[in-house]
Amino acid sequence: MRIGVLGGTGPAGRGLAARLAAAGHDVVLGSRDPDRAVAAAEALGAAWPGHALAVRGTGNAEAAEAELVVLATPWEAAAATVRDCVDRLDGTPLLCMANALTRTDGEFQPLVPPRGSVAAGVQAAVPAARVVAGCHHLPAKDLADLDHALDVDVLLASDHDHAKEAVADVLAGIDGLRPLDAGSLSSAAAIEAFTAVILQLNARYKTRASLKITGL
Ligand SMILES: NC(=O)c1ccc[n+]([C@@H]2O[C@H](COP(=O)([O-])OP(=O)(O)OC[C@H]3O[C@@H](n4cnc5c(N)ncnc54)[C@H](OP(=O)(O)O)[C@@H]3O)[C@@H](O)[C@H]2O)c1
């Protein structure tokens, strides 16, 4: 599948891109500056020569011309970035991994963005897109290290069942990653906010924690 990553030059986008490309997808990193995306894609390929990753770089709008689009910008830029690509996103599953967080007195705190979650704000900004909230809790460093064995759950929330299934199918192709259906987009508020708790655990226990649900 051709997968575009908006904001793909950052650690989160690059990390997920590495895993998606290692799973056999054709991945296009997007950036506001196409040269930066080209350099990031080359660096990714050079870091993992044995995997022959199919990754290239371009501008965000061109990256959005894909069967699945990942949104990996800071939360404040999420809706505007997607709005700039609106012509290319009609009906496209759009995986939004942005978290609205701040750090106050050394503690991570969730922010409440307009409409309750970043993903809901993006969905409202671009109604034609099929927003799926997910991948919020995955540590970018572990994603980017293809030698690191993952053992994590990813909670997915969306008002578009087919888009959620499409994203789940793609994520299930990544070794050690279990996508879970967490319901409608209204769940995105709790999922995004919980990232602050995970980052707090990371700081407290000096680790890179992630999420694993038991009992399923
Ligand atoms: N880091 C993690 O471990 C992790 C894990 C899960 C989810 N997330 C979430 O994923 C998102 C990306 O995380 P990150 O750590 O990769 O963030 P980041 O490095 O701050 O930003 C990612 C990319 O977004 C683009 N960007 C920055 N400011 C922008 C703006 N004002 N307008 C448009 N594009 C802008 C930049 O690319 P260009 O300058 O090349 O355009 C940047 O490389 C965040 O919302 C974060 O909460 C992060």
The ligand as an SDF file (V2000), in Angstrom:
LIG
                    3D

 48 52  0  0  0  0  0  0  0  0999 V2000
    7.5450   11.4880   19.6290 N   0  0  0  0  0  0  0  0  0  0  0  0
    6.8200   10.4410   20.0330 C   0  0  0  0  0  0  0  0  0  0  0  0
    7.3490    9.5000   20.6770 O   0  0  0  0  0  0  0  0  0  0  0  0
    5.3670   10.3480   19.6770 C   0  0  0  0  0  0  0  0  0  0  0  0
    4.6940    9.1260   19.7960 C   0  0  0  0  0  0  0  0  0  0  0  0
    3.3420    9.0650   19.4380 C   0  0  0  0  0  0  0  0  0  0  0  0
    2.6850   10.1930   18.9900 C   0  0  0  0  0  0  0  0  0  0  0  0
    3.3690   11.3780   18.9040 N   0  0  0  0  0  0  0  0  0  0  0  0
    2.6580   12.5550   18.3940 C   0  0  0  0  0  0  0  0  0  0  0  0
    2.9940   12.6220   17.0170 O   0  0  0  0  0  0  0  0  0  0  0  0
    3.1380   13.9780   16.6180 C   0  0  0  0  0  0  0  0  0  0  0  0
    4.5320   14.1800   16.0750 C   0  0  0  0  0  0  0  0  0  0  0  0
    5.4780   13.9440   17.0660 O   0  0  0  0  0  0  0  0  0  0  0  0
    7.0220   14.3370   16.8560 P   0  0  0  0  0  0  0  0  0  0  0  0
    7.7050   14.0740   18.1340 O   0  0  0  0  0  0  0  0  0  0  0  0
    7.5330   13.6960   15.6120 O   0  0  0  0  0  0  0  0  0  0  0  0
    6.8430   15.9370   16.6500 O   0  0  0  0  0  0  0  0  0  0  0  0
    7.7570   17.0690   15.9950 P   0  0  0  0  0  0  0  0  0  0  0  0
    9.1220   16.5440   15.7260 O   0  0  0  0  0  0  0  0  0  0  0  0
    7.6380   18.2660   16.8660 O   0  0  0  0  0  0  0  0  0  0  0  0
    6.9830   17.4070   14.6480 O   0  0  0  0  0  0  0  0  0  0  0  0
    6.9160   16.4960   13.5580 C   0  0  0  0  0  0  0  0  0  0  0  0
    7.0390   17.2600   12.2640 C   0  0  0  0  0  0  0  0  0  0  0  0
    5.9200   18.1360   12.1030 O   0  0  0  0  0  0  0  0  0  0  0  0
    6.2890   19.2460   11.2850 C   0  0  0  0  0  0  0  0  0  0  0  0
    5.8620   20.4900   11.9050 N   0  0  0  0  0  0  0  0  0  0  0  0
    6.3580   21.0820   13.0270 C   0  0  0  0  0  0  0  0  0  0  0  0
    5.7140   22.2350   13.2840 N   0  0  0  0  0  0  0  0  0  0  0  0
    4.8130   22.3910   12.2830 C   0  0  0  0  0  0  0  0  0  0  0  0
    3.8650   23.4120   11.9680 C   0  0  0  0  0  0  0  0  0  0  0  0
    3.7160   24.5020   12.7550 N   0  0  0  0  0  0  0  0  0  0  0  0
    3.1120   23.2480   10.8700 N   0  0  0  0  0  0  0  0  0  0  0  0
    3.2580   22.1510   10.0850 C   0  0  0  0  0  0  0  0  0  0  0  0
    4.1460   21.1610   10.3140 N   0  0  0  0  0  0  0  0  0  0  0  0
    4.9080   21.2800   11.4130 C   0  0  0  0  0  0  0  0  0  0  0  0
    7.8200   19.2200   11.1770 C   0  0  0  0  0  0  0  0  0  0  0  0
    8.1320   18.7810    9.8570 O   0  0  0  0  0  0  0  0  0  0  0  0
    8.6250   19.8100    8.7230 P   0  0  0  0  0  0  0  0  0  0  0  0
    9.3060   20.9550    9.4310 O   0  0  0  0  0  0  0  0  0  0  0  0
    9.5980   18.9760    7.9620 O   0  0  0  0  0  0  0  0  0  0  0  0
    7.4120   20.2090    7.9770 O   0  0  0  0  0  0  0  0  0  0  0  0
    8.2550   18.1690   12.1880 C   0  0  0  0  0  0  0  0  0  0  0  0
    9.3950   17.4480   11.7840 O   0  0  0  0  0  0  0  0  0  0  0  0
    2.8690   14.8420   17.8590 C   0  0  0  0  0  0  0  0  0  0  0  0
    1.5660   15.3280   17.8160 O   0  0  0  0  0  0  0  0  0  0  0  0
    3.0610   13.8720   19.0180 C   0  0  0  0  0  0  0  0  0  0  0  0
    2.2330   14.2160   20.1150 O   0  0  0  0  0  0  0  0  0  0  0  0
    4.6890   11.4760   19.2120 C   0  0  0  0  0  0  0  0  0  0  0  0
  1  2  1  0
  2  3  2  0
  2  4  1  0
  4  5  1  0
  4 48  2  0
  5  6  2  0
  6  7  1  0
  7  8  2  0
  8  9  1  0
  8 48  1  0
  9 10  1  0
  9 46  1  0
 10 11  1  0
 11 12  1  0
 11 44  1  0
 12 13  1  0
 13 14  1  0
 14 15  2  0
 14 16  1  0
 14 17  1  0
 17 18  1  0
 18 19  2  0
 18 20  1  0
 18 21  1  0
 21 22  1  0
 22 23  1  0
 23 24  1  0
 23 42  1  0
 24 25  1  0
 25 26  1  0
 25 36  1  0
 26 27  1  0
 26 35  1  0
 27 28  2  0
 28 29  1  0
 29 30  1  0
 29 35  2  0
 30 31  1  0
 30 32  2  0
 32 33  1  0
 33 34  2  0
 34 35  1  0
 36 37  1  0
 36 42  1  0
 37 38  1  0
 38 39  2  0
 38 40  1  0
 38 41  1  0
 42 43  1  0
 44 45  1  0
 44 46  1  0
 46 47  1  0
M  CHG  2   8   1  16  -1
M  END
$$$$
